């Protein structure tokens, strides 16, 4: 079971990262030459402001893990991140004790993983922090929490040193306290995890279908492809569903 889960996770991570790198490469190759424009003052962007999507979660909470494992691939595969500013908050319903120490819902192991994920989000470039969180949360959801370090190797080319250095320094502690301040300032206050807000407004229905629809309605620009096709995570035509069907047929899972 563990071997099968790791095999599928490896393939999915390679697929996700390769897809992003391919998209980035295409963007470089096909980018048109832009001639310099005379300095006549700032030119406003024609693209509307991205909507803010915030996920507050606990790293060892089962609902949070299942939620993140479903949501993160969909946002990246459907390219919602083109018009969504996704922010992950690995703090959830933790609290700060009298001596300034963070106390977590599921004990010190959760505090440890919250801090590791906070550092990964902080130091890793582009969407690599989100991929790392996805990998760790996949491990948690499969009962493989003690194998979380394998994510450094599964994400090919990832250097673990920046994450480790962050964790072992005061940077990791400052990140924890920053998340604590952000969480305590939420209005209304967090009552459950995962806690999702869209432009600072809570979304109590945290299914991917509902989040995607809310994002599409909130975005002020021309509807993107992900908004035009009314599909959700379980839809047979979604990229993730296609990949999982192919993996099942070939005996990877």
C-alpha positions in Angstrom: 0.0 0.0 0.0 2.8 2.4 1.0 4.9 1.5 -2.1 1.9 2.0 -4.4 1.0 5.4 -2.8 4.6 6.6 -3.2 4.7 5.4 -6.8 1.6 7.3 -7.7 2.7 10.4 -5.8 6.1 10.4 -7.6 4.4 10.2 -11.0 1.8 12.9 -10.1 4.5 15.3 -8.9 6.7 14.7 -11.9 3.6 15.4 -14.1 2.7 18.6 -12.3 6.2 20.0 -12.2 6.9 19.0 -15.8 3.7 20.7 -16.9 4.7 23.9 -15.2 8.2 23.8 -16.6 6.8 23.1 -20.1 4.4 26.0 -19.8 7.3 28.3 -18.7 9.5 27.1 -21.5 6.7 27.8 -24.1 6.2 31.2 -22.6 9.9 32.0 -23.2 10.0 30.6 -26.7 6.8 32.2 -28.0 7.1 35.6 -26.2 7.0 38.4 -28.8 9.7 41.0 -28.9 8.5 44.2 -27.2 9.9 47.5 -28.4 10.8 50.1 -25.7 8.1 52.6 -25.0 9.0 56.3 -24.4 8.8 57.3 -20.8 5.4 59.0 -20.5 4.5 57.9 -17.0 3.3 54.6 -15.6 1.1 52.5 -17.8 -1.7 50.7 -16.0 -1.9 46.9 -16.6 -4.9 45.9 -18.7 -5.2 42.7 -16.8 -7.6 42.9 -13.8 -6.3 42.3 -10.3 -6.0 38.7 -9.3 -8.5 37.5 -6.7 -7.0 36.5 -3.3 -7.6 32.9 -2.2 -6.3 32.0 1.3 -6.2 28.5 2.8 -5.8 28.2 6.6 -5.1 24.7 7.7 -3.4 22.3 10.2 -0.8 20.0 8.8 -2.0 16.9 10.7 -5.8 17.6 10.4 -7.4 14.9 8.2 -9.9 17.3 6.7 -7.1 19.8 5.8 -5.0 17.1 4.2 -7.8 15.7 2.1 -8.8 19.2 1.1 -5.2 20.3 0.1 -4.5 17.0 -1.9 -7.6 17.7 -4.0 -7.4 21.4 -4.3 -3.7 22.2 -5.1 -3.4 20.0 -8.2 -6.7 21.4 -9.6 -5.7 25.0 -9.1 -2.3 24.4 -10.8 -3.6 22.1 -13.6 -6.6 24.2 -14.5 -4.3 27.3 -14.4 -6.5 29.1 -11.9 -3.3 30.5 -10.5 -3.1 32.7 -13.6 -5.7 34.9 -12.0 -5.7 33.7 -8.4 -3.2 34.7 -5.7 -3.1 31.5 -3.7 -1.7 31.8 -0.1 -1.3 28.8 2.2 -1.3 29.4 5.9 0.0 26.3 7.8 -1.3 27.4 11.2 -5.0 26.7 11.4 -6.4 26.6 14.9 -3.0 26.7 16.7 -2.5 29.3 19.4 0.4 31.1 21.0 1.0 30.2 24.7 2.0 32.6 27.5 5.7 32.1 26.9 5.4 32.8 23.2 5.5 29.1 22.2 3.1 28.0 19.5 0.7 25.2 20.7 -0.9 23.1 18.0 -4.2 21.2 17.9 -2.5 17.9 17.2 0.7 18.3 19.3 4.3 19.0 18.6 4.5 16.8 15.5 2.0 19.1 13.9 3.8 22.2 15.0 7.0 20.7 13.5 5.3 20.1 10.1 3.5 23.5 10.2 6.9 25.2 10.6 8.5 23.0 7.9 5.7 23.9 5.4 5.9 27.5 6.4 9.6 27.6 5.5 9.0 25.7 2.2 6.4 28.3 1.2 8.7 31.1 2.2 12.0 30.0 0.6 11.1 27.9 -2.5 10.6 29.7 -5.8 7.4 29.9 -7.9 4.9 27.2 -7.1 7.4 24.8 -5.6 6.3 25.6 -2.1 2.7 24.6 -3.0 4.0 21.3 -4.6 6.0 20.5 -1.5 2.9 21.1 0.7 0.9 18.9 -1.6 3.5 16.2 -1.3 3.6 16.3 2.5 -0.2 16.4 2.8 -0.5 13.5 0.5 1.8 11.6 2.8 -0.3 12.6 5.8 -3.5 11.6 4.0 -2.1 8.1 3.3 -0.9 7.5 6.9 2.8 8.0 5.8 3.5 11.1 7.9 6.9 9.8 9.0 7.9 9.6 5.3 7.4 13.3 4.7 11.1 13.9 4.1 10.9 11.8 0.9 9.2 14.9 -0.7 12.6 16.5 -1.0 13.7 13.6 -3.2 10.4 13.2 -5.0 10.4 16.8 -6.1 13.4 16.4 -8.5 16.0 19.1 -8.2 14.7 20.5 -4.9 17.5 21.6 -2.5 16.4 20.9 1.0 19.1 23.1 2.6 17.1 26.4 2.3 14.1 24.8 4.0 16.3 23.2 6.8 18.2 26.4 7.3 14.9 28.4 7.6 13.5 25.8 10.1 16.6 25.9 12.3 16.9 29.7 12.3 14.7 32.4 13.8 13.2 32.9 10.4 11.0 29.8 11.0 9.9 31.0 14.4 9.1 34.5 12.9 7.0 32.8 10.2 5.0 30.9 12.8 4.3 34.1 14.7 3.4 35.9 11.5 0.8 33.3 10.7 -0.5 33.5 14.3 -1.0 37.3 13.9 -2.7 36.9 10.6 -5.0 34.2 11.9 -6.0 36.1 15.1 -6.8 39.1 12.9 -9.4 37.3 10.8 -13.0 38.6 11.0 -14.9 36.4 11.4 -12.6 34.2 13.4 -11.6 30.7 12.3 -14.2 28.2 13.5 -13.1 25.2 11.4 -10.2 23.9 9.3 -9.6 24.1 6.5 -10.7 27.8 6.6 -11.0 29.3 3.1 -11.4 33.0 2.3 -11.8 34.6 -1.1 -10.9 38.3 -1.0 -11.1 38.0 2.8 -14.6 36.6 2.7 -15.0 33.1 4.2 -16.2 30.2 1.9 -18.0 27.7 4.1 -18.5 25.2 1.2 -14.9 24.1 0.6 -15.6 21.7 -2.3 -13.4 22.4 -5.3 -16.4 22.9 -7.5 -17.7 25.7 -5.2 -14.3 27.3 -4.8 -13.8 27.4 -8.6 -17.2 28.9 -9.2 -16.7 31.5 -6.5 -13.3 32.4 -8.0 -14.7 32.7 -11.5 -17.5 35.0 -10.3 -15.1 37.1 -8.3 -12.6 37.6 -11.1 -13.3 40.9 -13.0 -11.6 40.0 -16.3 -12.6 38.0 -19.3 -13.5 34.4 -18.2 -10.5 32.0 -18.5 -10.9 28.6 -19.9 -11.1 27.1 -16.4 -14.1 29.2 -15.8 -15.8 28.6 -19.1 -15.9 24.8 -18.7 -18.1 24.0 -15.8 -16.1 21.0 -14.4 -14.9 20.1 -11.0 -12.4 17.8 -9.4 -14.4 14.7 -9.9 -15.2 15.4 -13.6 -13.9 12.7 -15.9 -12.5 15.3 -18.3 -10.3 17.1 -15.8 -6.5 16.7 -16.2 -6.2 15.2 -12.7 -9.0 12.6 -13.4 -7.4 11.7 -16.7 -4.0 11.2 -15.1 -5.5 9.0 -12.3 -7.4 6.9 -14.8 -4.2 6.3 -16.8 -2.2 5.5 -13.7 -4.9 3.0 -12.6 -5.0 1.3 -16.0 -1.2 0.9 -16.0 -1.1 -0.6 -12.4 0.6 2.4 -10.8 -2.0 2.7 -8.1 
